[in-house]
Structure formats: structure tokens, C-alpha cells
Amino acid sequence: MKTEKTAAERREELATLLFCQSYLYYHDMLSSAESKRVCKRISAFQDKHRIAITREQIDSVEIKSVEIKYDDEP
């Protein structure tokens, strides 16, 4: 059985979603129209879970390096 996420986990998830949407738009991976659609979906997620978040919480998101291994000749 799945446990309900805490308010802090929901805020972290929302901040990450907003960061990722901004990152993809900034790097031309999303068009303006696509970005607006993503924003609407993120907003719906925020409304559904009644999440209040500050600019500081959004700005606190960090992407940490993940080790990815690749062998072109396995």
C-alpha cells in the first residue's frame, strides 16, 4: 500500500517540476506553447494537492551529478 506524501515532499516535487520546466524551456527543448501547457499541468498538480511554495523554495532546487556509465563496445 502506498503512503501519502508529506507536505514537504509535495513542495519538493513541485519545486522540482517548476525547475525542470524552466530548464527545458531555457535550453530550447520546449516551445513557448509547450511550456505553457506544462505550466498548466504543474498548476493543476499544485491546485489538486493545495501546495503553497515560496520563490526561495523553488530556487533551492539543485541538480546533482549522477554517475552514468556507458560502454560503446560492451
N, CA and C atoms as an extended XYZ file, in Angstrom:
222
Properties=species:S:1:pos:R:3:atomname:S:1:resname:S:1:resid:I:1 pbc="F F F"
N         0.833       -1.186        0.000 N   MET     1
C         0.000        0.000        0.000 CA  MET     1
C         0.877        1.249        0.000 C   MET     1
N         0.527        2.187       -0.834 N   LYS     2
C         1.279        3.425       -0.968 CA  LYS     2
C         0.931        4.381        0.176 C   LYS     2
N         1.947        5.010        0.740 N   THR     3
C         1.682        6.003        1.779 CA  THR     3
C         1.575        7.380        1.142 C   THR     3
N         0.743        8.212        1.729 N   GLU     4
C         0.570        9.577        1.225 CA  GLU     4
C         1.837       10.384        1.464 C   GLU     4
N         2.192       11.206        0.484 N   LYS     5
C         3.386       12.037        0.611 CA  LYS     5
C         3.137       13.145        1.628 C   LYS     5
N         4.201       13.551        2.301 N   THR     6
C         4.104       14.644        3.256 CA  THR     6
C         4.037       15.971        2.511 C   THR     6
N         3.651       17.024        3.226 N   ALA     7
C         3.592       18.358        2.627 CA  ALA     7
C         4.962       18.779        2.110 C   ALA     7
N         6.006       18.471        2.862 N   ALA     8
C         7.367       18.825        2.438 CA  ALA     8
C         7.750       18.081        1.161 C   ALA     8
N         7.363       16.816        1.058 N   GLU     9
C         7.661       16.041       -0.158 CA  GLU     9
C         6.914       16.613       -1.354 C   GLU     9
N         5.675       17.035       -1.149 N   ARG    10
C         4.901       17.641       -2.235 CA  ARG    10
C         5.521       18.976       -2.670 C   ARG    10
N         5.974       19.782       -1.701 N   ARG    11
C         6.631       21.055       -2.056 CA  ARG    11
C         7.912       20.793       -2.837 C   ARG    11
N         8.681       19.791       -2.416 N   GLU    12
C         9.919       19.440       -3.135 CA  GLU    12
C         9.602       18.991       -4.555 C   GLU    12
N         8.558       18.191       -4.692 N   GLU    13
C         8.156       17.704       -6.015 CA  GLU    13
C         7.730       18.877       -6.908 C   GLU    13
N         6.948       19.787       -6.355 N   LEU    14
C         6.504       20.957       -7.122 CA  LEU    14
C         7.689       21.822       -7.527 C   LEU    14
N         8.591       22.085       -6.606 N   ALA    15
C         9.775       22.903       -6.915 CA  ALA    15
C        10.601       22.250       -8.019 C   ALA    15
N        10.734       20.935       -7.967 N   THR    16
C        11.497       20.208       -8.992 CA  THR    16
C        10.802       20.295      -10.347 C   THR    16
N         9.479       20.144      -10.361 N   LEU    17
C         8.731       20.260      -11.613 CA  LEU    17
C         8.913       21.636      -12.236 C   LEU    17
N         8.807       22.670      -11.428 N   LEU    18
C         8.971       24.033      -11.934 CA  LEU    18
C        10.386       24.280      -12.440 C   LEU    18
N        11.368       23.765      -11.707 N   PHE    19
C        12.760       23.909      -12.130 CA  PHE    19
C        12.976       23.221      -13.476 C   PHE    19
N        12.487       22.001      -13.599 N   CYS    20
C        12.686       21.237      -14.840 CA  CYS    20
C        11.995       21.898      -16.032 C   CYS    20
N        10.795       22.404      -15.816 N   GLN    21
C        10.089       23.094      -16.896 CA  GLN    21
C        10.893       24.305      -17.343 C   GLN    21
N        11.382       25.077      -16.406 N   SER    22
C        12.179       26.265      -16.741 CA  SER    22
C        13.468       25.880      -17.458 C   SER    22
N        14.126       24.857      -16.976 N   TYR    23
C        15.380       24.391      -17.568 CA  TYR    23
C        15.163       23.966      -19.024 C   TYR    23
N        14.126       23.181      -19.258 N   LEU    24
C        13.849       22.706      -20.618 CA  LEU    24
C        13.490       23.861      -21.549 C   LEU    24
N        12.718       24.817      -21.069 N   TYR    25
C        12.356       25.969      -21.891 CA  TYR    25
C        13.592       26.824      -22.187 C   TYR    25
N        14.389       27.072      -21.181 N   TYR    26
C        15.594       27.897      -21.342 CA  TYR    26
C        16.551       27.295      -22.369 C   TYR    26
N        16.626       25.971      -22.407 N   HIS    27
C        17.535       25.283      -23.334 CA  HIS    27
C        16.850       24.884      -24.644 C   HIS    27
N        15.748       25.555      -24.949 N   ASP    28
C        15.008       25.368      -26.207 CA  ASP    28
C        14.559       23.929      -26.444 C   ASP    28
N        14.264       23.215      -25.378 N   MET    29
C        13.737       21.857      -25.509 CA  MET    29
C        12.204       21.878      -25.519 C   MET    29
N        11.622       22.995      -25.063 N   LEU    30
C        10.181       23.199      -25.098 CA  LEU    30
C         9.906       24.507      -25.834 C   LEU    30
N         8.915       24.482      -26.697 N   SER    31
C         8.485       25.725      -27.338 CA  SER    31
C         7.676       26.523      -26.319 C   SER    31
N         7.348       27.734      -26.678 N   SER    32
C         6.547       28.572      -25.788 CA  SER    32
C         5.188       27.920      -25.512 C   SER    32
N         4.564       27.393      -26.545 N   ALA    33
C         3.258       26.741      -26.390 CA  ALA    33
C         3.367       25.499      -25.510 C   ALA    33
N         4.410       24.703      -25.731 N   GLU    34
C         4.614       23.505      -24.906 CA  GLU    34
C         4.862       23.889      -23.454 C   GLU    34
N         5.649       24.920      -23.263 N   SER    35
C         5.956       25.390      -21.915 CA  SER    35
C         4.690       25.829      -21.189 C   SER    35
N         3.802       26.518      -21.899 N   LYS    36
C         2.537       26.949      -21.301 CA  LYS    36
C         1.675       25.754      -20.917 C   LYS    36
N         1.650       24.715      -21.775 N   ARG    37
C         0.879       23.508      -21.457 CA  ARG    37
C         1.441       22.819      -20.223 C   ARG    37
N         2.776       22.732      -20.140 N   VAL    38
C         3.417       22.121      -18.978 CA  VAL    38
C         3.093       22.936      -17.724 C   VAL    38
N         3.153       24.258      -17.831 N   CYS    39
C         2.837       25.127      -16.687 CA  CYS    39
C         1.409       24.892      -16.201 C   CYS    39
N         0.476       24.733      -17.144 N   LYS    40
C        -0.914       24.463      -16.765 CA  LYS    40
C        -1.032       23.146      -16.009 C   LYS    40
N        -0.308       22.134      -16.453 N   ARG    41
C        -0.355       20.832      -15.777 CA  ARG    41
C         0.281       20.914      -14.394 C   ARG    41
N         1.372       21.655      -14.294 N   ILE    42
C         2.022       21.831      -12.989 CA  ILE    42
C         1.089       22.608      -12.059 C   ILE    42
N         0.426       23.620      -12.587 N   SER    43
C        -0.517       24.402      -11.801 CA  SER    43
C        -1.683       23.529      -11.315 C   SER    43
N        -2.160       22.647      -12.169 N   ALA    44
C        -3.238       21.725      -11.786 CA  ALA    44
C        -2.770       20.797      -10.664 C   ALA    44
N        -1.523       20.317      -10.761 N   PHE    45
C        -0.933       19.479       -9.717 CA  PHE    45
C        -0.882       20.266       -8.404 C   PHE    45
N        -0.451       21.517       -8.487 N   GLN    46
C        -0.349       22.368       -7.305 CA  GLN    46
C        -1.733       22.587       -6.678 C   GLN    46
N        -2.719       22.865       -7.510 N   ASP    47
C        -4.077       23.084       -7.016 CA  ASP    47
C        -4.668       21.807       -6.409 C   ASP    47
N        -4.463       20.693       -7.085 N   LYS    48
C        -5.003       19.414       -6.615 CA  LYS    48
C        -4.498       19.080       -5.214 C   LYS    48
N        -3.222       19.330       -4.987 N   HIS    49
C        -2.618       18.976       -3.704 CA  HIS    49
C        -2.534       20.165       -2.737 C   HIS    49
N        -3.072       21.315       -3.167 N   ARG    50
C        -3.110       22.525       -2.328 CA  ARG    50
C        -1.730       22.863       -1.771 C   ARG    50
N        -0.787       23.025       -2.680 N   ILE    51
C         0.605       23.278       -2.303 CA  ILE    51
C         0.896       24.765       -2.389 C   ILE    51
N         1.398       25.314       -1.291 N   ALA    52
C         1.890       26.694       -1.274 CA  ALA    52
C         3.411       26.615       -1.209 C   ALA    52
N         4.060       27.412       -2.046 N   ILE    53
C         5.523       27.344       -2.135 CA  ILE    53
C         6.076       28.748       -2.341 C   ILE    53
N         7.239       29.007       -1.787 N   THR    54
C         7.867       30.324       -1.923 CA  THR    54
C         8.896       30.308       -3.052 C   THR    54
N         9.265       31.492       -3.508 N   ARG    55
C        10.311       31.631       -4.530 CA  ARG    55
C        11.610       31.019       -4.022 C   ARG    55
N        11.909       31.225       -2.746 N   GLU    56
C        13.145       30.679       -2.163 CA  GLU    56
C        13.152       29.150       -2.218 C   GLU    56
N        11.988       28.539       -1.977 N   GLN    57
C        11.912       27.079       -2.059 CA  GLN    57
C        12.125       26.607       -3.491 C   GLN    57
N        11.556       27.314       -4.445 N   ILE    58
C        11.750       26.950       -5.854 CA  ILE    58
C        13.218       27.107       -6.236 C   ILE    58
N        13.828       28.210       -5.814 N   ASP    59
C        15.222       28.478       -6.153 CA  ASP    59
C        16.201       27.546       -5.446 C   ASP    59
N        15.722       26.786       -4.463 N   SER    60
C        16.625       25.905       -3.721 CA  SER    60
C        16.903       24.584       -4.447 C   SER    60
N        16.202       24.323       -5.546 N   VAL    61
C        16.397       23.067       -6.281 CA  VAL    61
C        17.790       23.040       -6.883 C   VAL    61
N        18.474       21.917       -6.713 N   GLU    62
C        19.810       21.721       -7.285 CA  GLU    62
C        19.833       20.413       -8.061 C   GLU    62
N        20.528       20.428       -9.158 N   ILE    63
C        20.766       19.213       -9.916 CA  ILE    63
C        22.140       18.707       -9.504 C   ILE    63
N        22.161       17.519       -8.956 N   LYS    64
C        23.439       16.946       -8.547 CA  LYS    64
C        23.875       15.931       -9.590 C   LYS    64
N        25.136       15.875       -9.770 N   SER    65
C        25.709       14.974      -10.757 CA  SER    65
C        25.372       13.520      -10.434 C   SER    65
N        24.929       12.814      -11.440 N   VAL    66
C        24.634       11.399      -11.306 CA  VAL    66
C        25.630       10.653      -12.180 C   VAL    66
N        26.248        9.665      -11.599 N   GLU    67
C        27.231        8.904      -12.370 CA  GLU    67
C        26.501        7.994      -13.351 C   GLU    67
N        26.803        8.173      -14.622 N   ILE    68
C        26.230        7.354      -15.680 CA  ILE    68
C        27.374        6.652      -16.394 C   ILE    68
N        27.276        5.366      -16.483 N   LYS    69
C        28.327        4.600      -17.156 CA  LYS    69
C        27.819        4.144      -18.508 C   LYS    69
N        28.685        4.251      -19.474 N   TYR    70
C        28.351        3.848      -20.832 CA  TYR    70
C        29.575        3.207      -21.462 C   TYR    70
N        29.345        2.071      -22.078 N   ASP    71
C        30.435        1.374      -22.768 CA  ASP    71
C        29.986        1.152      -24.205 C   ASP    71
N        30.626        1.846      -25.144 N   ASP    72
C        30.249        1.742      -26.538 CA  ASP    72
C        30.596        0.387      -27.147 C   ASP    72
N        31.523       -0.301      -26.510 N   GLU    73
C        31.936       -1.612      -27.010 CA  GLU    73
C        31.856       -2.635      -25.862 C   GLU    73
N        30.640       -3.057      -25.531 N   PRO    74
C        30.490       -3.981      -24.385 CA  PRO    74
C        31.148       -5.327      -24.576 C   PRO    74
